[in-house]
């Protein structure tokens, strides 16, 4: 594997037969099929892949490929440093870090295409083609272009997963849908998730906010935010090897014990049990 930058790495791999790869992810890996056909197997469930197929692989997941013909893959791997702020960059990567956590928490992690919408899938392919081009070009500005293109790709993926979440919630109030989108995009920014801030931003009376939210969501605002954070915590426990204390700190819990208590209270399972679900 060739590391383009400390915060992400890219590999183009041509295979006649699939061999287990020694990979270590903090979040997930995007897989783009440049050439070839075969089957992608996740937890022993097979799904066919073809040229231009795009998949998402979490870090800790039993998966393999059964090649019908020689296949060329583009792998884009993220590390923890990808979304740290950079003085020289014009993009606020904390927003993309939130999107990455949202994708991890709400993606179903099944085999098969990552995006079903044909137009969005075409746009994602174009972005990945840019990433491959800059990977092969290897000029001084290539890492910056790749990083910004990845940010756009994550926004596209996040939008499609958000649609699935909305379909499940059956949201009919457009303003409330925008409110939920904003909460999900800022889930790790507690100063932006106060009732005062949200009421002002979405022009909802602060006194009326709690009633408005519960009527539309079917649960209190506080429970919604907590459950959202716990979904992220559960996904990071299952699909990464991030220490529990780091997960707790990232998500605003006092410490790993506090996170573990909340996880048990709301899901019936602690963090260790949750991690073993997928790594057993």
N, C-alpha and C positions, 0 to 999 in steps of 0.2 A: 504494500500500500504506500502511496506517495502522499505525504502531508503537505497540503498547500499552505496551511496556516495553523497556528496553535489551536484555534477554536473550531475548526472543521477539517475534514479530510475527504478526499475523493479518490475513487478507484474505478478504473475501467478494466473489467475482467472478462476474458474470452475463455469459454469452457466447452470441452467436448463431453466431460463428465463432471458432475458436481462433487466437490470435496468440501468438507466442513471447514469453515473459515474461523481463524482465531481473531474474534472481534470483541471489543469492549465498548459499549455505548453508555452514555449517561441518560439519553432520552430515547431516540429512535434513529432509524436509518431509512432514507428514501431510496427505492430501487427502481430504476428505469431500464426496461428491456430494449436495447438498441437493435438487436437482431435475434431471431430464433423463436422456437415454440417449445412448449412442454407443460409441466404442471408445477404449481407452487403448493407445497404441503405445509400447513400450519397445524400443529397438534394432530397430525395424521389425517387431516381433512384436506383433500386435493381440490385445487381450482386451476383451470387451464390458463396459461399465459401466452401471449403472442407479441410480436413486434410492437413497440410503443406502449406496452403495458407498464403501469405505474403502481407500485405497492409501497406499503409502509411496514417496517419491521421494528417492533419494540426490542429493547436490549436483551431481555431474558425471555426467550420464547423458543419452543421446539419447532424448528422449521427446516425445510430443505427444498431442493428443486429436482424434479425428474425431467431430464432433458430429452426431447424427441429429436431435436437437431442441435447442432452447435449454436451456442447462445453467447451473446455479448451483453454484459450488464454494466450499467453505470450505478455505482453506489455513492451516496452522499451521506456522510456520517457527521453527527453533531457531538460537540463536547460541552462541558459546563461553561466554558469561557466564551461561547459563541455570542451570547447576549449581554455581555458586560459593556458598559458605556465606554466610548472612545472619544477622547477630546477632539481628535481631528475629523471624526466622522460627523455627517450631517443627520444621521438617522438615530432616533431614540430606540435603542435595541431592547429596552425594558419592556416596551409594548409587544415586541415579537417574542420575548421570553414568556410573557403572559399567554400569547397565542400558542406557543409550543406546549405549555402546560395544559391549556384548554384542549388541544388536539389529543394529547396523551390521555387525558381523563375521559374524553367523550367519544373517541374512536372505538369501534367495536373490536378491533384487532383481529378480525377474521381474514382469511385468505381472500384473494380476489382484488379487483380494481379498487383503487383508493377513492376515485371520484366517478360517479355515474353520469353526471351531466356532460353530454358530448362537447358542448362549447367550452366549458371550464376545463375539461380534460385536454382539449386541444391547446388551450392557453397554457396549462401546466407543462405540456410537452414542449411548447416554445421556450418557456423559461428554463427547462432542463437542458434544452439544446444550447442555450446561451451559456449555461454553466459548463457543459462539455467543451464548447468552443474555447472558453477562457481557460479551462483546465489544460487543454492542449496547447494554447498560445503561450502560456507561462510568462507573461510580461509583468512588469512591476505593479501595474494597477489591477492585474487579474484577480487577486484575492479580494480587493475592495468591490469589484464588479460582481464577483460570485456571491459575496456576503449580502449585497443589496438585492441581488436576484433571488437568493434564498429567502430573504424577508418577504418578497412579493409572492413567492411560491407558498410560503406558510400562510400568508393572508388568504390566498385562494383556497387552500385546503381547509383553513379554519372556517371560511364562509360556507363551504359545503357541509361541514359537520354541524355548524350552527343551524343550517336549514333542517337537518335531521332532528336536532334537539327541539326546534320550534314545532316540527310536525308532531313530535311526541307530546309536547305540551299543549298543542292545539291553541296557540295564541291568536286571538282575533283583534286585540287592541294594538294598533301599530305603535303607539307611543310606549306601551308596556314591552313590546318586542324590542324596541330600541333600547329601553332601559335594561332589559336582561342582557342584550348584546354588550352594552357598556359595562355592566357588572362583570360579565365573563371576561372581557378584555382587560379589566383592571383588578382582577381577583386577588392579585398579590400587591396591590397598592392601597393599603387600609385607609389612607387619608382621602382617597377618592370614593370610598364606599361608606361614608357617613350619611345619615339621613339628611342632614343639612345640605351637604354638597349635592346629593342626588336630587333633592327637592328643588333646589335652585336651578340645576342644569336642565331638568325635564319639566320645569314649571308646574310642579305639583305642590300643593299646600303641605307644609311640614307636619301640620296637625293631622292631615288626611292621609299622609304617605303610607303609614302602616296598614291602615284599612284598605287602601287602594292596592297595595302590593299583595296582601293576603287574599283578597277577592280574586285577583288574576292568577296568582301562583298556587293557591291552595295551601300555602304555608307562610309562616312569618318571614319577614325579610332576614332576620338574624339566622333563622334555621336554613334558609336558602343559601346564604353566604357560607355558613358553616359546612353544609352538605357539599357545596361546590368545592371547598377547600379539602374536605375529606376524600372526595372523589380523586382529586389530584394526588393526595397523599397515598391513597390505595394504589393508584396506577404507578406512582413512582416506587412504591414498595414492590409491586409485582414485576415491573418491566425495567427497573434499573437496580444497580447495586449501591445507590446513594445511601450513606448512613442515616439512620432514623433521626439523629439529632440535627443533621443538615436539613432534612425534609421539614422537621418541626420549625426550625429557624426561618426557612424560606417562606413558610406558610403562615407565620405570625403566631405560632403556639409558643407558650412559655418555655417548654423543653420537650424532650421526647416522651416523658412520662405524661405530660398534659395531652399531647397528641394521642398517645396510646389509650388514655382514659376516654377521650372523645370518640375515638374510633370504635372502642368496645361499646360505648353507650349507644351510638347511632347505627352500627352495623352488626354488633354482636361478636366481632372478632378484633383482636389486637393486631398491631403492626406485624409481629412475627408470624402469626397465623396467616395474615393477608399475603405476606411475601411467600410463604410456603405454598400457597394455592397454585402458583404458576411455576415455581422453581422445583417443586417436588418431582 
